[in-house]
Amino acid sequence: MNITIISVGKLKEKYLKQGIEEYAKRLTKYCKFNVVEVPDEKAPENLSAAEMIQVKEKEGERILAKVKDQDYIFALAINGTQYSSEGMAQQIDKIGISGKSSIVFIIGGSLGLSDEVLHKSNQLISFGKLTYPHQLMKLVLVEQIYRIYRIIHGHAYHK
């Protein structure tokens, strides 16, 4: 299975990079794992609603340029479905059994994801109603992907 995280913005914080690298290294036993960062759109602090949509659309174009037709897409969205780790493991396992070999997780920028990205996604998932910085969310997601594979393979860790 190929797992890719596509996220908006470049990760600068060393401690987050180190955490992601550690889980990426652990994941090599289970899947081919890749992180793709697309540039965020520079925008002033006080944007109008129309300007916010434009920013999300430009970032969305960059994201979708990295997605392939055969990818199964999970977009992280606050109004998405909330899964337990075990429930998400079942979803990933089911996708693999159905013949898909490439899963993409998409993390938007500070304004969220464009409507086009949301509509192209197979599933919207949520990590709860709290808002997380998208840089931190990347680390949380990588850890959860590792946890999912531990669950799928029946290994200890997830309890």
GROMACS elastic network, one bead per residue, 0.5 to 0.9 nm:
[ bonds ]
;  ai    aj funct       b0    kb
    1    30     6  0.78639   500
    1    31     6  0.51256   500
    1    32     6  0.62568   500
    1    33     6  0.85408   500
    1    96     6  0.72287   500
    1   100     6  0.80513   500
    1   102     6  0.58664   500
    1   103     6  0.76176   500
    2    31     6  0.58583   500
    2    33     6  0.60312   500
    2    34     6  0.79410   500
    2   101     6  0.59882   500
    2   103     6  0.61616   500
    2   104     6  0.82913   500
    3    31     6  0.68268   500
    3    32     6  0.61024   500
    3    34     6  0.63662   500
    3    35     6  0.85845   500
    3   101     6  0.84968   500
    3   102     6  0.59698   500
    3   104     6  0.58964   500
    3   105     6  0.77861   500
    3   145     6  0.87994   500
    4    32     6  0.82971   500
    4    33     6  0.58070   500
    4    35     6  0.55862   500
    4    36     6  0.71521   500
    4   102     6  0.78007   500
    4   103     6  0.63441   500
    4   105     6  0.62446   500
    4   106     6  0.84753   500
    5    33     6  0.82183   500
    5    34     6  0.64325   500
    5    36     6  0.60641   500
    5    37     6  0.82361   500
    5   103     6  0.85869   500
    5   104     6  0.57121   500
    5   106     6  0.58645   500
    5   107     6  0.74729   500
    5   138     6  0.79254   500
    5   141     6  0.86132   500
    5   142     6  0.83239   500
    6    34     6  0.85953   500
    6    35     6  0.60651   500
    6    37     6  0.58124   500
    6    38     6  0.72984   500
    6    63     6  0.67512   500
    6    66     6  0.77666   500
    6    67     6  0.86349   500
    6   104     6  0.70301   500
    6   105     6  0.61883   500
    6   107     6  0.62794   500
    6   108     6  0.83917   500
    7    10     6  0.82746   500
    7    35     6  0.77826   500
    7    36     6  0.63687   500
    7    37     6  0.50190   500
    7    38     6  0.62317   500
    7    39     6  0.86947   500
    7    63     6  0.75558   500
    7   105     6  0.82972   500
    7   106     6  0.58069   500
    7   108     6  0.59040   500
    7   109     6  0.73224   500
    7   134     6  0.79293   500
    7   135     6  0.85053   500
    7   138     6  0.76800   500
    8    36     6  0.86225   500
    8    37     6  0.57105   500
    8    39     6  0.58527   500
    8    40     6  0.53968   500
    8    41     6  0.87698   500
    8    59     6  0.70731   500
    8    60     6  0.89535   500
    8    62     6  0.86617   500
    8    63     6  0.76567   500
    8   106     6  0.85391   500
    8   107     6  0.65721   500
    8   108     6  0.54432   500
    8   110     6  0.84768   500
    8   134     6  0.79659   500
    8   135     6  0.88035   500
    9    37     6  0.60629   500
    9    38     6  0.58908   500
    9    41     6  0.84954   500
    9   108     6  0.86298   500
    9   109     6  0.67225   500
    9   134     6  0.84572   500
    9   135     6  0.79587   500
   10    37     6  0.60297   500
   10    38     6  0.73241   500
   10    39     6  0.67423   500
   10    40     6  0.78911   500
   10   135     6  0.82314   500
   11    14     6  0.82264   500
   11    16     6  0.77144   500
   11    17     6  0.70007   500
   11    37     6  0.81107   500
   11   135     6  0.61751   500
   12    15     6  0.89633   500
   12    16     6  0.80611   500
   12    17     6  0.75348   500
   12   135     6  0.85706   500
   13    16     6  0.54966   500
   13    17     6  0.63639   500
   13    18     6  0.87956   500
   13   135     6  0.83681   500
   14    17     6  0.50478   500
   14    18     6  0.61270   500
   14    19     6  0.86653   500
   15    18     6  0.51282   500
   15    19     6  0.63009   500
   15    20     6  0.87348   500
   16    19     6  0.51276   500
   16    20     6  0.62158   500
   16    21     6  0.85445   500
   16   135     6  0.76355   500
   16   136     6  0.69177   500
   16   138     6  0.84310   500
   16   139     6  0.64005   500
   17    20     6  0.51766   500
   17    21     6  0.60522   500
   17    22     6  0.86104   500
   17   139     6  0.80093   500
   18    21     6  0.50539   500
   18    22     6  0.61678   500
   18    23     6  0.88019   500
   19    22     6  0.51570   500
   19    23     6  0.64489   500
   19    24     6  0.85531   500
   19   139     6  0.65192   500
   19   142     6  0.88200   500
   19   143     6  0.85737   500
   20    23     6  0.53172   500
   20    24     6  0.59580   500
   20    25     6  0.85190   500
   20   138     6  0.76551   500
   20   139     6  0.54009   500
   20   140     6  0.86678   500
   20   142     6  0.64180   500
   20   143     6  0.77483   500
   21    25     6  0.60764   500
   21    26     6  0.86616   500
   22    25     6  0.52050   500
   22    26     6  0.64243   500
   22    27     6  0.87764   500
   23    27     6  0.61117   500
   23    28     6  0.89064   500
   23   139     6  0.85057   500
   23   142     6  0.63858   500
   23   143     6  0.61372   500
   23   145     6  0.87135   500
   23   146     6  0.65798   500
   24    27     6  0.50446   500
   24    28     6  0.66836   500
   24    33     6  0.65900   500
   24    34     6  0.79767   500
   24   142     6  0.72343   500
   24   143     6  0.86990   500
   24   146     6  0.80801   500
   25    28     6  0.55809   500
   25    29     6  0.82548   500
   25    33     6  0.88647   500
   26    29     6  0.64748   500
   26    30     6  0.81754   500
   26   146     6  0.72594   500
   27    30     6  0.53870   500
   27    31     6  0.60990   500
   27    32     6  0.75558   500
   27    33     6  0.68803   500
   27   142     6  0.89370   500
   27   145     6  0.81494   500
   27   146     6  0.59145   500
   27   149     6  0.79396   500
   28    31     6  0.55744   500
   28    32     6  0.61458   500
   28    33     6  0.69645   500
   29    32     6  0.84867   500
   30    33     6  0.88922   500
   30   146     6  0.85008   500
   30   149     6  0.66360   500
   30   150     6  0.86142   500
   30   153     6  0.87924   500
   31   149     6  0.86383   500
   36    66     6  0.81310   500
   37    40     6  0.89633   500
   37    63     6  0.86066   500
   38    59     6  0.76230   500
   38    62     6  0.62355   500
   38    63     6  0.65619   500
   38    66     6  0.87691   500
   39    42     6  0.89014   500
   39    59     6  0.73818   500
   39    62     6  0.76999   500
   40    55     6  0.84726   500
   40    58     6  0.85934   500
   40    59     6  0.61846   500
   40    62     6  0.89618   500
   40   109     6  0.66762   500
   40   110     6  0.88565   500
   41    55     6  0.59359   500
   41    56     6  0.80478   500
   41    58     6  0.69498   500
   41    59     6  0.62905   500
   41   109     6  0.86802   500
   42    55     6  0.80127   500
   43    46     6  0.85122   500
   43    47     6  0.75678   500
   43    51     6  0.85534   500
   43    52     6  0.86646   500
   43    55     6  0.74008   500
   44    47     6  0.64386   500
   47    50     6  0.78773   500
   47    51     6  0.56221   500
   47    52     6  0.60097   500
   48    51     6  0.51152   500
   48    52     6  0.62438   500
   48    53     6  0.87346   500
   49    52     6  0.51080   500
   49    53     6  0.63828   500
   49    54     6  0.87930   500
   50    53     6  0.51737   500
   50    54     6  0.63592   500
   50    55     6  0.88276   500
   51    55     6  0.62378   500
   51    56     6  0.86811   500
   52    55     6  0.51627   500
   52    56     6  0.62781   500
   52    57     6  0.85705   500
   52   111     6  0.71015   500
   53    56     6  0.51644   500
   53    57     6  0.60455   500
   53    58     6  0.86637   500
   53   111     6  0.87567   500
   53   114     6  0.71645   500
   53   115     6  0.88688   500
   54    57     6  0.50282   500
   54    58     6  0.62031   500
   54    59     6  0.86332   500
   54   114     6  0.87609   500
   55    58     6  0.52850   500
   55    59     6  0.62722   500
   55    60     6  0.84265   500
   55   111     6  0.80341   500
   55   114     6  0.85199   500
   56    59     6  0.51396   500
   56    60     6  0.58140   500
   56    61     6  0.85825   500
   56   108     6  0.83374   500
   56   109     6  0.78750   500
   56   111     6  0.67436   500
   56   112     6  0.68482   500
   56   113     6  0.58007   500
   56   115     6  0.83147   500
   57    61     6  0.61766   500
   57    62     6  0.87395   500
   57   113     6  0.78966   500
   57   114     6  0.52411   500
   57   115     6  0.77952   500
   57   116     6  0.76552   500
   57   117     6  0.86576   500
   58    61     6  0.52144   500
   58    62     6  0.65908   500
   58    63     6  0.88314   500
   58   114     6  0.83874   500
   59    62     6  0.51603   500
   59    63     6  0.62833   500
   59    64     6  0.87400   500
   59   108     6  0.79740   500
   59   109     6  0.77384   500
   59   113     6  0.78391   500
   59   114     6  0.76497   500
   60    64     6  0.60672   500
   60    65     6  0.84892   500
   60   108     6  0.81462   500
   60   113     6  0.65477   500
   60   114     6  0.54868   500
   60   115     6  0.83323   500
   60   116     6  0.70379   500
   60   117     6  0.59340   500
   61    64     6  0.52208   500
   61    65     6  0.61264   500
   61    66     6  0.89644   500
   61   114     6  0.87066   500
   61   116     6  0.85204   500
   61   117     6  0.82529   500
   62    65     6  0.52546   500
   62    66     6  0.69991   500
   63    66     6  0.55477   500
   63    67     6  0.69289   500
   63   106     6  0.78830   500
   63   108     6  0.86513   500
   63   117     6  0.77905   500
   64    67     6  0.50425   500
   64    68     6  0.81119   500
   64   116     6  0.87215   500
   64   117     6  0.69062   500
   64   120     6  0.87033   500
   65    68     6  0.80266   500
   67    70     6  0.84871   500
   67    71     6  0.67174   500
   67    73     6  0.84105   500
   67   104     6  0.76205   500
   68    71     6  0.54411   500
   68    72     6  0.89014   500
   68   102     6  0.89724   500
   69    72     6  0.84094   500
   70   100     6  0.74158   500
   70   101     6  0.82758   500
   70   102     6  0.70901   500
   70   103     6  0.88485   500
   71   100     6  0.73896   500
   71   101     6  0.76909   500
   71   102     6  0.50449   500
   71   103     6  0.54564   500
   71   104     6  0.63143   500
   72    95     6  0.79469   500
   72   100     6  0.70192   500
   72   101     6  0.83624   500
   72   102     6  0.62467   500
   72   104     6  0.60502   500
   72   105     6  0.85682   500
   72   121     6  0.75529   500
   72   122     6  0.62478   500
   72   123     6  0.85020   500
   73   102     6  0.87489   500
   73   103     6  0.59772   500
   73   105     6  0.59821   500
   73   106     6  0.73971   500
   73   120     6  0.76789   500
   73   122     6  0.51481   500
   73   123     6  0.65298   500
   73   124     6  0.84839   500
   74   103     6  0.75881   500
   74   104     6  0.61080   500
   74   106     6  0.62627   500
   74   121     6  0.58787   500
   74   122     6  0.60911   500
   74   124     6  0.56706   500
   74   125     6  0.65519   500
   75    80     6  0.82021   500
   75   104     6  0.81885   500
   75   105     6  0.57339   500
   75   107     6  0.65402   500
   75   108     6  0.82271   500
   75   113     6  0.83059   500
   75   117     6  0.77237   500
   75   118     6  0.66166   500
   75   121     6  0.60535   500
   75   122     6  0.79718   500
   75   123     6  0.63983   500
   75   125     6  0.61712   500
   75   126     6  0.85274   500
   76    79     6  0.86973   500
   76    80     6  0.69842   500
   76   105     6  0.72330   500
   76   106     6  0.60577   500
   76   107     6  0.56297   500
   76   108     6  0.74694   500
   76   112     6  0.88725   500
   76   113     6  0.85260   500
   76   118     6  0.89625   500
   76   123     6  0.86580   500
   76   124     6  0.57919   500
   76   125     6  0.50308   500
   76   126     6  0.56660   500
   76   127     6  0.78494   500
   77    80     6  0.51780   500
   77    81     6  0.85484   500
   77   107     6  0.81771   500
   77   108     6  0.84139   500
   77   112     6  0.75708   500
   77   113     6  0.77643   500
   77   118     6  0.83460   500
   77   124     6  0.58769   500
   77   125     6  0.58482   500
   77   126     6  0.53955   500
   77   127     6  0.82649   500
   78    81     6  0.85103   500
   78   124     6  0.84810   500
   78   125     6  0.74654   500
   78   126     6  0.51182   500
   78   127     6  0.72406   500
   78   128     6  0.65930   500
   78   129     6  0.59120   500
   78   130     6  0.78596   500
   78   131     6  0.77296   500
   79    82     6  0.86671   500
   79   124     6  0.75418   500
   79   125     6  0.75197   500
   79   126     6  0.64018   500
   79   128     6  0.83988   500
   79   129     6  0.77770   500
   80   123     6  0.76261   500
   80   127     6  0.83579   500
   80   128     6  0.86673   500
   81   123     6  0.79542   500
   81   124     6  0.61547   500
   81   126     6  0.55223   500
   81   127     6  0.84188   500
   81   128     6  0.88582   500
   82    88     6  0.88531   500
   82   124     6  0.89593   500
   82   125     6  0.59196   500
   82   126     6  0.50246   500
   82   127     6  0.61266   500
   82   128     6  0.66001   500
   83    86     6  0.77341   500
   83    87     6  0.54286   500
   83    88     6  0.56049   500
   83   125     6  0.76455   500
   83   126     6  0.77263   500
   83   127     6  0.78650   500
   84    88     6  0.61475   500
   84    89     6  0.84901   500
   85    88     6  0.51659   500
   85    89     6  0.61326   500
   85    90     6  0.87220   500
   85   144     6  0.71331   500
   85   145     6  0.89218   500
   85   147     6  0.72571   500
   85   148     6  0.62738   500
   85   151     6  0.81679   500
   85   158     6  0.79553   500
   86    90     6  0.63484   500
   86    91     6  0.87932   500
   86   147     6  0.89383   500
   86   148     6  0.70132   500
   86   151     6  0.68183   500
   86   152     6  0.84239   500
   86   158     6  0.87069   500
   87    90     6  0.51119   500
   87    91     6  0.64150   500
   87    92     6  0.88506   500
   87   148     6  0.89830   500
   88    92     6  0.62423   500
   88    93     6  0.85168   500
   88   145     6  0.89623   500
   88   148     6  0.68654   500
   89    92     6  0.51841   500
   89    93     6  0.60555   500
   89    94     6  0.84827   500
   89   145     6  0.84307   500
   89   147     6  0.83285   500
   89   149     6  0.69862   500
   89   150     6  0.88557   500
   89   151     6  0.65387   500
   89   152     6  0.60480   500
   90    93     6  0.50793   500
   90    94     6  0.59956   500
   90    95     6  0.85819   500
   90   148     6  0.84969   500
   90   151     6  0.89776   500
   90   152     6  0.75497   500
   91    94     6  0.51035   500
   91    95     6  0.62198   500
   91    96     6  0.87472   500
   92    95     6  0.51237   500
   92    96     6  0.63587   500
   92    97     6  0.87182   500
   92   103     6  0.84396   500
   92   148     6  0.79507   500
   92   149     6  0.87676   500
   92   152     6  0.86371   500
   93    96     6  0.51706   500
   93    97     6  0.62160   500
   93    98     6  0.86562   500
   93   149     6  0.89036   500
   93   152     6  0.69588   500
   94    97     6  0.50392   500
   94    98     6  0.61153   500
   94    99     6  0.88832   500
   95    98     6  0.51365   500
   95    99     6  0.67902   500
   95   100     6  0.58093   500
   95   101     6  0.80269   500
   95   103     6  0.84530   500
   96    99     6  0.54306   500
   96   100     6  0.52526   500
   96   101     6  0.61136   500
   96   102     6  0.84426   500
   97   100     6  0.73565   500
   98   101     6  0.89852   500
  100   103     6  0.76163   500
  105   141     6  0.86448   500
  106   113     6  0.87241   500
  106   117     6  0.86873   500
  106   121     6  0.88826   500
  107   112     6  0.79502   500
  107   113     6  0.77488   500
  107   134     6  0.67131   500
  107   137     6  0.78119   500
  107   138     6  0.74224   500
  108   111     6  0.73064   500
  108   114     6  0.83532   500
  108   134     6  0.70440   500
  109   112     6  0.52599   500
  109   113     6  0.69833   500
  109   133     6  0.88180   500
  109   134     6  0.64034   500
  109   135     6  0.89686   500
  110   113     6  0.88124   500
  110   133     6  0.74492   500
  110   134     6  0.68076   500
  111   114     6  0.89143   500
  113   116     6  0.81585   500
  113   117     6  0.63392   500
  113   118     6  0.66816   500
  114   117     6  0.53625   500
  114   118     6  0.63945   500
  114   119     6  0.87079   500
  115   118     6  0.50279   500
  115   119     6  0.60402   500
  115   120     6  0.85515   500
  116   119     6  0.51407   500
  116   120     6  0.61201   500
  116   121     6  0.86428   500
  117   120     6  0.51648   500
  117   121     6  0.62466   500
  118   121     6  0.53199   500
  118   122     6  0.85213   500
  118   123     6  0.84305   500
  118   124     6  0.73168   500
  119   122     6  0.79544   500
  120   123     6  0.89526   500
  121   124     6  0.68541   500
  126   129     6  0.75988   500
  127   130     6  0.77093   500
  127   131     6  0.89012   500
  128   131     6  0.80087   500
  131   134     6  0.87813   500
  132   135     6  0.82167   500
  132   136     6  0.66798   500
  132   137     6  0.60575   500
  133   136     6  0.53738   500
  133   137     6  0.61751   500
  133   138     6  0.88713   500
  134   138     6  0.63693   500
  135   138     6  0.54410   500
  135   139     6  0.72223   500
  136   139     6  0.53826   500
  136   140     6  0.64399   500
  136   141     6  0.87016   500
  137   141     6  0.59452   500
  137   142     6  0.85246   500
  138   141     6  0.51411   500
  138   142     6  0.62222   500
  138   143     6  0.86684   500
  139   142     6  0.51914   500
  139   143     6  0.62317   500
  139   144     6  0.86327   500
  140   143     6  0.52176   500
  140   144     6  0.62468   500
  140   145     6  0.87543   500
  141   144     6  0.50072   500
  141   145     6  0.61713   500
  141   146     6  0.86519   500
  142   145     6  0.50749   500
  142   146     6  0.63087   500
  142   147     6  0.86042   500
  143   146     6  0.51403   500
  143   147     6  0.61600   500
  143   148     6  0.86110   500
  144   148     6  0.59817   500
  144   149     6  0.86319   500
  145   149     6  0.63858   500
  145   150     6  0.86996   500
  146   149     6  0.52787   500
  146   150     6  0.63247   500
  146   151     6  0.87477   500
  147   150     6  0.50626   500
  147   151     6  0.62570   500
  147   152     6  0.86907   500
  147   157     6  0.70271   500
  147   158     6  0.58422   500
  148   151     6  0.50976   500
  148   152     6  0.61562   500
  148   153     6  0.86595   500
  148   158     6  0.80987   500
  149   153     6  0.61069   500
  149   154     6  0.84143   500
  149   155     6  0.84524   500
  150   153     6  0.52946   500
  150   154     6  0.60720   500
  150   156     6  0.68143   500
  150   157     6  0.67615   500
  150   158     6  0.71257   500
  151   154     6  0.50259   500
  151   155     6  0.60383   500
  151   156     6  0.75367   500
  151   157     6  0.79359   500
  151   158     6  0.67228   500
  152   155     6  0.78168   500
  155   158     6  0.81964   500
  156   159     6  0.73421   500
